Amino acid sequence: MLNSNVFRVSNRKELNEFISEFSKGKFSIIVMDGENGIGKTSIVSPLLAKKLHASIVSVDKFLEKKRHGYADFINYPALKKAIDDKLKSGPIILEGVIMLKVTKKLDINPDKLLYVCDESWFLDWQKYQTSGQKIEEIIKKQELRTLSIAKLISPNKKSKCKLSKFRKEMSNYTFEYSPMRKVDSILILTGDIKTKEAI
């Protein structure tokens, strides 16, 4: 069962309407979590920051280079300092992935939580989390899907069906923390809105 409000947007007008609604109230820290590569950094954060006159702190900028994971490879002291410094001049949007785990390590209680993903990720995880499956079974299904897509794209090429360490970390996090059940709002980006050019 979701405790969150779910919003689907497919164009800039709908996104601006969502941001106006989500921005109501006073905030110091908004945390934006969600699927990697979906457009949190390039699409949603800039528009939300403009509306709130807020600074953006992207966790990705505090990752150690050439690592194959996320939460264990963040420079937490530098990230905490950046957050504290930005908060001196107003509200912040703290964005990245695996954010419930990150904020727990930082001992931060955000005023509002937003989860951003696409329809496929949203529906898959709603199904997984009500199926009673173990995380190992879910990862195996994801790997088989990856393999079938790779075969469709390049039928004559041998493809691996193993998820990267980072993708497994994302799946483990989503399974363990159930972020879509804990955030204030879920923003599902659909259609052309997922490309920066559409903004």
C-alpha positions in Angstrom: 0.0 0.0 0.0 1.3 3.4 -1.0 1.2 6.3 1.5 2.4 8.7 -1.2 0.7 10.9 -3.7 1.5 9.7 -7.2 1.7 12.2 -10.1 2.4 11.4 -13.8 3.7 14.2 -16.0 4.4 14.1 -19.7 5.2 17.7 -20.6 6.5 20.9 -19.1 3.1 22.3 -18.3 2.2 19.3 -16.2 5.6 19.3 -14.5 5.3 23.0 -13.6 1.8 22.3 -12.2 3.2 19.5 -10.1 6.1 21.7 -8.9 3.8 24.5 -7.9 1.7 22.0 -5.8 4.7 20.2 -4.3 6.3 23.5 -3.4 3.6 24.8 -1.1 4.7 25.4 2.4 8.1 26.3 4.0 11.1 24.0 3.7 14.7 23.8 4.7 15.6 20.5 3.1 13.8 18.6 0.3 15.3 15.2 -0.6 14.8 13.9 -4.1 15.3 10.2 -4.5 14.6 7.8 -7.4 15.7 5.9 -10.4 19.2 6.7 -11.7 19.3 8.6 -15.0 15.7 9.5 -15.0 16.1 13.3 -14.9 16.3 14.3 -11.3 19.5 16.4 -11.8 18.8 17.7 -15.4 15.1 18.2 -15.4 13.3 18.2 -12.0 15.9 19.7 -9.6 16.5 22.9 -11.6 12.8 23.7 -12.0 12.1 23.0 -8.3 15.1 25.0 -7.2 13.9 28.0 -9.2 10.4 27.8 -7.8 11.7 27.6 -4.2 14.8 29.9 -4.6 16.7 26.9 -3.3 20.3 25.6 -3.8 20.9 22.1 -5.2 23.2 19.7 -3.6 23.9 16.7 -5.8 25.2 13.6 -3.9 26.8 12.3 -7.2 29.4 15.1 -6.9 30.6 13.6 -3.7 31.2 10.1 -5.0 34.7 8.6 -5.1 35.8 8.1 -8.7 36.0 4.8 -10.4 33.9 2.9 -7.9 31.1 0.5 -8.7 28.6 1.4 -6.0 27.0 4.4 -4.4 26.2 4.7 -0.7 29.5 3.3 0.6 31.6 5.5 -1.8 30.3 8.9 -0.8 32.5 11.4 0.9 30.1 12.0 3.8 32.1 14.7 5.7 32.4 16.8 2.5 28.7 16.3 1.7 27.6 17.3 5.2 29.8 20.4 5.0 28.3 21.4 1.6 24.7 20.9 3.0 25.5 23.0 6.1 27.1 25.7 4.0 24.2 25.9 1.5 21.6 25.9 4.3 23.1 29.2 5.6 21.7 31.0 2.5 18.3 29.3 2.2 16.6 26.0 1.5 18.3 23.1 -0.4 17.3 20.3 -2.6 19.4 17.3 -1.8 19.3 14.9 -4.7 20.7 11.5 -5.7 19.8 7.8 -5.4 19.5 5.6 -2.4 18.6 8.7 -0.5 16.9 7.2 2.5 20.1 5.3 3.2 22.2 8.4 2.6 20.1 10.7 4.8 20.2 8.1 7.6 24.0 8.1 7.5 24.0 11.9 7.5 21.4 12.0 10.3 19.2 14.4 8.3 15.5 14.6 8.6 14.2 16.3 5.5 11.0 18.4 5.5 9.8 16.7 2.3 10.7 13.6 0.3 10.1 13.2 -3.5 10.7 10.0 -5.5 11.2 10.4 -9.3 11.0 7.4 -11.7 9.4 6.2 -14.9 6.2 4.1 -15.2 8.1 0.8 -15.8 10.2 1.1 -12.6 7.2 2.2 -10.6 5.0 -0.7 -11.8 7.7 -3.3 -11.5 8.5 -2.4 -7.9 4.8 -2.2 -6.9 4.5 -5.8 -8.2 7.7 -7.0 -6.6 6.9 -5.7 -3.2 3.5 -7.3 -3.0 4.7 -10.7 -4.5 6.5 -12.0 -1.5 9.6 -12.7 -3.6 13.1 -12.6 -2.2 15.5 -10.0 -3.5 17.6 -12.7 -5.2 14.6 -13.8 -7.2 13.8 -10.2 -8.2 17.4 -9.5 -9.3 17.3 -12.7 -11.4 14.2 -11.5 -13.1 15.8 -8.2 -13.8 18.8 -9.9 -15.3 16.7 -12.1 -17.5 14.8 -9.0 -18.7 18.1 -7.3 -19.5 19.3 -10.3 -21.5 16.0 -10.5 -23.5 16.2 -6.7 -24.3 19.9 -7.1 -25.3 19.0 -10.0 -27.6 16.3 -7.9 -29.3 18.7 -5.1 -29.9 21.6 -7.3 -31.1 20.4 -10.8 -31.9 23.8 -12.1 -33.1 25.8 -10.7 -30.2 26.5 -12.7 -27.0 25.2 -10.7 -24.1 25.7 -11.0 -20.4 22.7 -11.0 -18.1 24.3 -9.9 -14.9 23.3 -6.6 -13.3 26.1 -4.2 -12.4 27.0 -3.8 -8.7 25.4 -0.4 -8.8 22.2 -1.7 -10.3 22.1 -4.5 -7.7 22.6 -1.9 -5.0 19.7 0.1 -6.3 17.5 -3.0 -6.3 18.6 -4.1 -2.8 17.9 -0.6 -1.5 14.5 -0.4 -3.2 13.6 -3.8 -1.7 14.9 -3.1 1.8 13.9 0.6 2.3 10.7 0.6 0.2 11.2 4.3 -0.6 8.0 4.6 -2.7 6.0 3.8 0.4 7.8 6.4 2.6 8.1 9.5 0.5 5.5 12.4 0.4 5.1 12.3 -3.4 6.1 10.1 -6.3 6.7 11.8 -9.6 6.5 9.6 -12.7 8.1 11.0 -15.8 6.5 9.8 -19.0 6.9 10.4 -22.7 9.1 13.2 -24.0 9.5 14.9 -20.6 12.3 12.3 -19.9 14.6 14.1 -22.4 16.1 17.4 -21.4 15.3 18.7 -24.9 11.6 18.5 -24.1 12.1 21.1 -21.3 
